[in-house]
Amino acid sequence: MNKFQLIFHHFFRFIWNAIFVITYPILATFGLLFIGITYFFSAISRLLAGFGPKKKNKEEIQGDWLPLMDSGDLLEAKIYKQIMFGPSCFKIRRVDGIPSVLEDHYFGNKVRFIEEGILLEKWNSTESKDLPDFDICLYEPDLDSLTSLTNIKCFDWHLSDKEDNELLFKWFDGIQGGEVKVAI
């Protein structure tokens, strides 16, 4: 380097070092303040959360048979497979130990109780690439029979209406929706 370039280099290095020395405490203080404010509001949030209503954590089914809600101690379920970012499928059996047609199939978590029996979402496959493909079935506990009512190819379905011996199911797959009327 010639003498002019050397002086120019030292001058800008001095300016750069001066900027760094002057601004470093400001940047460090800002960082510490930001972390302190974050901890402060986090502590306030934890404190206020203690005053709120106590929420019961959703129980994870890990491998034990648990009673199926609202089944009147008739059915119990055990998780079989959890689809990543999707629903779980279950094995279902009778609590009373009587062998049942339910033990041969896998079911989704949608269970609806009606006067005629129990509506179950029977999975036709447990492979995630084949889902959703469900049969909505009516289980009659007294006869131990499982009757397929209709096939639905989406996760979002519900029983919309029940008139005499007809059930109306509505479904929506994210793009389109529809209705299916089924005679019992």
C-alpha positions as CSV (number, residue, x, y, z in Angstrom):
1,M,0.0,0.0,0.0
2,N,1.2,3.5,-0.6
3,K,1.2,6.1,2.1
4,F,-2.2,7.7,1.1
5,Q,-3.9,4.3,1.1
6,L,-2.3,3.5,4.5
7,I,-3.6,6.8,6.0
8,F,-7.0,6.2,4.5
9,H,-7.1,2.7,5.9
10,H,-6.1,3.8,9.4
11,F,-8.6,6.6,9.4
12,F,-11.6,4.4,8.5
13,R,-10.4,1.7,10.9
14,F,-10.4,4.4,13.6
15,I,-13.9,5.6,12.6
16,W,-15.2,2.0,12.6
17,N,-13.7,1.2,16.0
18,A,-15.1,4.5,17.4
19,I,-18.6,3.7,16.1
20,F,-18.3,0.2,17.7
21,V,-17.1,1.5,21.0
22,I,-19.8,4.1,21.2
23,T,-22.7,2.0,20.0
24,Y,-21.8,-1.3,21.8
25,P,-23.1,-0.3,25.2
26,I,-26.3,1.0,23.6
27,L,-26.9,-2.3,21.8
28,A,-26.0,-4.4,24.8
29,T,-28.3,-2.3,27.0
30,F,-31.1,-2.7,24.5
31,G,-30.6,-6.5,24.4
32,L,-30.6,-6.8,28.2
33,L,-33.7,-4.6,28.5
34,F,-35.5,-6.7,25.8
35,I,-34.7,-9.9,27.7
36,G,-35.7,-8.3,31.0
37,I,-39.0,-7.1,29.7
38,T,-39.7,-10.6,28.2
39,Y,-39.0,-12.2,31.6
40,F,-41.1,-9.6,33.4
41,F,-44.2,-10.2,31.2
42,S,-43.7,-13.9,31.3
43,A,-43.7,-13.8,35.1
44,I,-46.9,-11.7,35.1
45,S,-48.5,-14.1,32.6
46,R,-47.7,-17.1,34.9
47,L,-49.0,-15.2,37.9
48,L,-52.3,-14.3,36.2
49,A,-52.8,-17.8,34.8
50,G,-52.9,-19.1,38.4
51,F,-56.0,-17.0,39.0
52,G,-57.9,-18.4,36.0
53,P,-60.1,-21.5,36.0
54,K,-58.4,-24.7,36.4
55,K,-58.4,-26.6,33.1
56,K,-58.3,-30.3,33.1
57,N,-55.5,-31.5,30.8
58,K,-56.7,-33.7,28.0
59,E,-55.8,-37.3,28.8
60,E,-53.5,-39.0,26.4
61,I,-54.4,-42.6,25.8
62,Q,-51.0,-44.4,26.0
63,G,-51.9,-48.0,25.7
64,D,-54.5,-48.8,28.3
65,W,-58.2,-49.5,27.6
66,L,-60.3,-46.5,28.7
67,P,-64.1,-46.4,28.9
68,L,-65.7,-44.7,25.9
69,M,-67.6,-41.7,27.1
70,D,-71.4,-41.8,27.2
71,S,-71.5,-45.5,26.3
72,G,-72.9,-46.4,29.7
73,D,-69.9,-48.7,30.6
74,L,-70.6,-50.7,27.5
75,L,-67.5,-49.9,25.3
76,E,-63.9,-49.1,25.9
77,A,-61.2,-47.9,23.5
78,K,-57.5,-48.2,23.1
79,I,-55.4,-46.1,20.7
80,Y,-54.1,-48.1,17.7
81,K,-52.4,-45.5,15.5
82,Q,-51.9,-41.8,15.5
83,I,-51.8,-40.2,12.0
84,M,-49.2,-37.4,11.9
85,F,-51.0,-34.1,12.0
86,G,-54.3,-36.0,11.8
87,P,-56.7,-38.1,13.8
88,S,-56.1,-41.2,15.8
89,C,-57.7,-44.6,15.2
90,F,-58.8,-46.9,18.0
91,K,-59.6,-50.5,18.7
92,I,-62.9,-50.8,20.4
93,R,-64.2,-53.7,22.5
94,R,-67.1,-54.4,24.9
95,V,-66.4,-53.9,28.6
96,D,-68.4,-57.0,29.6
97,G,-65.9,-59.2,27.8
98,I,-68.3,-60.6,25.2
99,P,-66.5,-61.2,21.9
100,S,-67.8,-58.6,19.4
101,V,-67.7,-57.7,15.7
102,L,-66.0,-54.4,16.8
103,E,-62.8,-56.2,17.6
104,D,-62.1,-56.9,13.9
105,H,-62.1,-53.2,12.8
106,Y,-60.5,-49.8,13.6
107,F,-62.5,-46.8,14.4
108,G,-62.1,-43.0,14.5
109,N,-62.8,-40.8,17.4
110,K,-66.2,-39.7,16.3
111,V,-68.8,-41.7,18.2
112,R,-72.5,-40.6,18.2
113,F,-75.2,-42.2,20.4
114,I,-78.7,-42.4,18.9
115,E,-81.8,-44.4,20.0
116,E,-81.1,-47.2,17.5
117,G,-77.5,-47.7,18.6
118,I,-74.1,-46.1,18.2
119,L,-72.8,-44.4,15.1
120,L,-69.1,-45.2,14.6
121,E,-66.5,-44.1,12.1
122,K,-65.1,-47.3,10.8
123,W,-61.7,-46.9,9.0
124,N,-61.3,-48.8,5.8
125,S,-57.5,-48.4,6.0
126,T,-55.0,-47.3,8.6
127,E,-52.4,-46.2,6.0
128,S,-52.2,-42.4,5.9
129,K,-51.9,-42.3,2.1
130,D,-55.4,-44.0,1.8
131,L,-57.1,-41.7,4.2
132,P,-59.7,-40.3,4.6
133,D,-61.9,-43.3,3.7
134,F,-64.5,-44.1,6.3
135,D,-67.7,-46.1,6.6
136,I,-70.3,-44.6,8.9
137,C,-71.7,-47.6,10.7
138,L,-74.5,-48.3,13.1
139,Y,-73.5,-50.6,16.0
140,E,-76.4,-52.3,17.7
141,P,-75.1,-53.5,21.1
142,D,-78.1,-55.9,21.8
143,L,-77.6,-57.7,18.5
144,D,-73.8,-57.1,18.3
145,S,-74.2,-56.1,14.7
146,L,-72.3,-53.5,12.7
147,T,-74.2,-52.2,9.7
148,S,-72.4,-49.9,7.2
149,L,-74.7,-47.0,6.4
150,T,-72.5,-44.9,4.0
151,N,-69.0,-44.2,2.9
152,I,-67.5,-40.7,3.5
153,K,-64.1,-39.6,2.2
154,C,-63.4,-36.7,4.6
155,F,-62.7,-36.1,8.2
156,D,-65.3,-33.4,8.7
157,W,-68.7,-35.0,8.9
158,H,-71.6,-34.8,11.4
159,L,-75.1,-36.1,11.9
160,S,-77.3,-33.2,10.8
161,D,-80.8,-34.5,11.2
162,K,-82.7,-37.6,12.2
163,E,-86.3,-38.2,11.0
164,D,-88.1,-41.5,11.6
165,N,-85.9,-44.1,10.0
166,E,-83.6,-41.7,8.1
167,L,-80.3,-40.1,9.0
168,L,-78.9,-37.0,7.3
169,F,-75.1,-36.7,7.3
170,K,-73.4,-33.5,6.2
171,W,-69.7,-33.4,5.2
172,F,-67.1,-30.9,4.0
173,D,-63.7,-31.9,2.6
174,G,-62.2,-28.4,2.6
175,I,-63.2,-27.7,-1.0
176,Q,-66.7,-28.9,-1.4
177,G,-69.5,-30.2,0.9
178,G,-72.5,-32.4,0.6
179,E,-75.3,-34.3,2.2
180,V,-76.0,-38.0,2.4
181,K,-79.5,-39.3,3.5
182,V,-79.4,-42.9,4.7
183,A,-82.3,-45.2,5.7
184,I,-81.7,-47.1,8.9
